[in-house]
Amino acid sequence: MKKNQITLIEKLNTGGTGSLFEIKNECEKRGLPFHFNIITHADYEVSLRNLGGLLKLFTIKAFRMATSSHIFLNDNFLPLGYMKLSDETKVVQLWHGMGSFKKFGGSSETNPEVLKELKAATKNTDHILASSENIRDNYAEAFIAPKEKVICIGCPQVDYFFRDHDIAAWKEELSEQYPEMKGKKLVLYAPTFRGEEEHDKKLLEAFDFDAFQKELGKDYFLMVRLHPQIQSAKVPDTVANMTDYPNVRKLLCMTDILIADYSSIAVEYSLLNRQIILYAFDKEWYLSKDRGFYFDYEKTAPGPIVENMQDLIDCIKNKQWDIAKVEKFAHLHNDYFDDKSAERVVDYYFGNGKKLPNSASEPEPFYEEWNQYRPKHRRKRNPDSISQNIFDNASGKSQNGKLPEKWATQDAEEAVNSWESERKKQRKRQQQKARMQEKLKQQTANVTKQKNKKNNNFISGIDKLTSKKEKDINKQKQLKLQNQEEKSTKETSEEIKSRKEHRMKVIVGLGNPTDQYKGTRHNVGYMAIDCIAEANRININQHKFKAMVGSGIIGGSKVLLVKPLTYMNLSGESIRPIMDFYKLDLSDILVIYDDISLEPGVLRLRTKGSAGGHNGMKSIIKHLGGDTFPRIRVGIGGEKHPGQDLADYVLGHFKDDEKELLSDALDKAEKAAELFAQDEFSEAMNKYSVGKKKRKTLE
């Protein structure tokens, strides 16, 4: 077991924003010399594309996990029940939410096999972290664990809500995509799943979006965020769909009113002390049929409970919410109203070893000698580093002579803090000096400006005495010189403008959002974008222009990767704003999409052309006002499918024998996209495009 090795298992994807990464950031902020071994859900996805990831998972990452001193989880990780870990390794369950509103885990699960696995995994878990003493018993029940394992020291991921944020700037950024939200209060409708397709479908049928817009649209802007497990309900195209917005905490910070139902999202939002309304149109069914709650739903609700649309509208119109209920609800689930939960966790496991409030367990021993676990390469890399010399001197290992007496201490960390504090003071003095010099420079410039003004006035007086002819000659010369300068400046500015306008390349992959369509034939455009992003280490994590986008450099050119979230038939609504924002030509946009008339694995590259019956391309051509933009068509058809509906076929998944061909095609598409970024699309056409089109007919 290596004391400086920590494993983070992010089974539930938070995009690097949850409790696991709050702890990681706190350790790095303190300079703790840890190596973090991160395992995500994507690592153990079984697919041809992830063969390398699976190999790494079961070799390198597995070895690092087995030798870690601490393993932190953010969800139930059932394989833990089958592992034999070192007795010195501490396993800590952080969970991905806070509080305990709706029942989960062992409190709601009825399958005996799952309960058995959950119990085995918890047996190998040393601690379970909770946000309040009030919910200790609930967590013990949910994880089938003794109460002593539950430590109530806070939920690190909610530290985010207690920090200062520029929410106005965030709203301004969001308004680029939704201009109609400006000047309005933001309302977020965030229902949870029902567990049954029929009832999930009713979620949006029971919400009258037209009535909301008619009655409240003047003052309120409505957004919708569906739970990831809701597959049968579709948000109308006329409503702002925030289901795929990457950072839910950021979205909650921008929200002025939350409309929830039975979702635990209300627990986190209550920390912001803002209005909450519970729209429980199926309350009678849900409370009798579903998993139930840890506390009485109606008595502890953080706001008014309404059961029909008119009551909901009236509640907002008349502002019938109750902030006192919100505060009471927040204190029921949380004992800490600060941004120090991550600090408390790090203190508990790696800090001073003090027993923390509400802690039933004994604290972990402090790493008094943590300096000995600093990576050796850091010492080799900076042999003359003052901070390293301080550490060495303080621990009696100095080879560079003694340092000043004020740093000659046995507490290495205190010594470095003292030195860094002095360095900060020195930098502050330097900054003050620089500001004084800048101020003096400005004063000197003002004096010079005044002198020049007086000289000009004097020269002007002399000019009045010169003859009219001489003045005319000078004026003509000045005009001629001015015209030459203006012409030169204009040409230069146009060149600069041209370079700015055309330095960005945009690569769009067409598809449909949500997990329902993931991996289907119609989504090969999305798959291609994922390949390009992975090959060029570009994170597609920004929600702009009704799309998920990510920017980076490919072949020396700045590139924007785009996955429209408008659904296929409205793709142009996403791409047109991008074109306008970056002032692009049609030739700067590459579109990748599926083609049913080509065999699987075949590519066809063209610089222009019609939509060819593809609805996504029809929308793009309509909104861009032309079809002279490059495109890559990826084959998904070729074989006859008698009696099969075309829509069912394109929304179906690839067969096993087609997946290898698809993988090869996506690899070629990625290389072709790189050539497009380098303005070498003609070469890409010569290398990767098929000659004659292989058409497919459907009977």
Phi, psi and omega in degrees: 000132180254121185292339182263012180249124183236135177250132175247121180250104183261077180295317175268117185291123176246003181068027178078024184239359186272195185299323181303315185278337172296319178292317178301315180297321180294320178297317180292324179298324180278351181078020178294134190277058185261147169257124183260122177260107188257126178242123180246171180299328181294335182295326182251028171285125182273106178200163179298322182292337185256020180300318178296320179295320178295320179298316179294322180298315185272004176237279186297307184292325178295318179297316179296323178295315182296334183256012180281148176279330179222142175235121180251134181243156173237014178193172175294126180241087189299330176302340180301330181292345182255004185260148174248102182259163177298144178298337180279341181286130179257127179252125186236124178266116181266334185065163185257006177220182178234164180069188177211087182270283178275143182294147180213173175056227182296346179281339184234339183289138180243346180288118184298328180291318179294318178299323179295316179293320179297318180295320179294320179295319180293328178300326178271007179257129183278317183222151173236122184268136180229164186264351182203149175297332181296338185248011181303312181296324180295319180291322178299320179290316183296324182260005181050056186228154173295148184302330183296338180282343184272120180247122185262084180236014174110169180243106187305326186292339180272001171305329182306322185287343183256012177260163178279129179229150176270077185295326179299320179292323177298316180294323178297320178296317180293328182291344174297327179273326181234078183301334184289351181278346185300133177079007183244159172284141181266126179245127180247121174263115186230079179280154177266170181284158179256346179088352178230132185303319182298317182282328175298322181295328182288345184306310182271340175292329181278353180254114182274094182294324180294319179294320178299314182294319182293317185275326190235354187300337181293325186248344186231141177249121186267133174236154180232134174228111180272150175296143182304335182276357178275114184246336188269352180255140181237126179290130180302149182294340182277357184247143178292111182266111181255019183300323182259012177298124193294329185242097184294329180294320177296319179296319179295323179297329179278341186284135178266326178223130177255128171254107179247188174222284178233012187280146177286357176298335179294332180294310180293319182295331181297337179293338179277352177058049179237174188292136177229133175236137179256112179265093186250068183293338180244035186303314183300315179293314186296315183291336181266332187256330189270195190289336179090184186232158177284328179239161179301121187300311186285324183285329183256004182305139182279010181182183180296143177256120179243151187240001175214164189293322182294321177295323179295314179297316180297323180299317179287318180302314185266004178052054186268034178269172186225100181296330179299322177294323179298314180298315180298318179296317180297318181287337176294325187256353187217134179259349187234120180246067180205179179256037186248009183297318178297322178296319180296320180295314180294321175301317185294317185265332184229004188261228189272001174078009180286145177287127186270161180302145177062018182266119181277338183264161175284147182290157176285151179293142179283144177281081182297332181252036188296341180296331181293345180264006175297135181306134183298327184295336178290324178290321180291325184290324184236064184295335182257009181299132180297317181297323179292321177299323178297315179300312181297317181295317182292333180260011177076020183248013186294135177244001185249022181087168183284147175267172178308151186303324184296343179254000181277079181230157179278348179268098186298317182295318179296323180297315180293320177301320179297315180295317181295325177297318179293323178296322178297318179298320180295317179296323179296318178297319179297320179295318178298319179296318180296321178295320178297319179296321179294320179296317178297320179298320180293319178298318178298319180297322180295318178298315179299321180297319179296318179298315180299323179296318178296318179298319180296320178297320179296315180296323179298321178297322179293320180302327180296336182274345181284161182290154180298323180296314180296320179296320180296319179298313180297322181294320179296318178298316181296319179296318179298315179295320180295318179297319178298317180294318180296320179296315179297316180296319180298315179298317181296315181296323178293321177297314180298315179301318180299316180296319181295317185291331187249012179280342182264133172247140181242127178243119185249133173247124184274147179176183178247136180285176181077155184294341181303326184256002183298130177081004180278164182300323183290350184253022180295335176297315175302315182299319180296318179298319178299320178296314180297318180297316181294318182294331184248012176054051177250128178270122177266085189226015180248137181257097181220157173054035183057040183204164167264125185230160174208138182247152179189190181247128175230121179059032179084358180249145176283130187231140173249120176267134189228132171237096183302142179253015185273000192073154193307312189292348182241024185305325182298332180295335178274320188282325181301314178299328178294316180299317181291318184296317182265001179054056185268155166272162178301326182290350180272359185245126176249128180246131179246127183206173184274152178223114183287346181272359178249147177298149175304134179093353182262141177246148173226119184251133178216156179267349178195174178149171181281178180286335178062031179087357181275119186295325178297318179290326176300316180296319181294313180299321179297314185281330180275344177076023179179166181239017183268055176233146182298151177210152175238118179258127183255124184292135176229002187236231177101325185256146180288144179228079185302134174075358182266134179293138182300316181298318179298323182292311184290335179267006176272174182262157180291144175285163182302319182287345179270339187295322179294320177296320179296317180301318179294320180294319180294325177296317178293321179298322178296317179292322179294321178296323177297320177294323176300317180297333180265014182060035179238041184293332177298320178295321178299319179297319180293326186272323192240351183271141176287158180279290183263136182290129178262108188271153179241138177242140179247134178261000000 
